[in-house]
Amino acid sequence: MNDVVEVTQLVLHERQARDRGWWEQMRACFAPTATVRLSWFRGSAADFVTASEQMVASGDLAAHRLGPPVVDVHGARAVVELPAAIELRAELDGVEVDLTSYARLVYRVARHEGRWLIESFDPVYERDTLLPSHPGARLVVDPAELSGLRPAYRLLGHLLGRRGYRIADDLYGDDRPEPVAAFYRETFAWLNA
């Protein structure tokens, strides 16, 4: 198997393990010092897996619909950009809703003792939608509740915030192009170092 295929399978297995609740497989995808920074979590990958397990146990299930990854490999390092639609079904004000958050999942991957492992995982949020899951159901969200939330992940932040998760305001999102451009420059400088 070549490096591009191995790296691709690594990130796909990480997301599959997250969606299926295969926690040990998910843990095995990350390097010991790996970090994760996303809407509801920031910290070590080991803590991210544990927090994901707790999130699922509390009934907050998400599925990731993935597009084809773009993989750049340079020696023992790789960068993967993986388009994703993150889907979450939940209840909001007594209405069952379907949330879809569109993002680009960016992974830094490095070879450790002959094995590729994820070093970091950062999404770049694009936009999101929130709809009632039953035809004819009516969902009313007060615009004032959304006014302080970032456009790139406004509805995700609203729904998860209402469910008790703390949502960061400084995540990468297409609504703030300068930090995103700097993030990509830094990521590809790391790749080519």
Summary of the structure (lengths in Angstrom):
residues: 193
radius of gyration: 17.1
end to end distance: 24.6
largest distance: 55.7
contacts: 571
relative contact order: 0.16
helix: 35%
strand: 40%
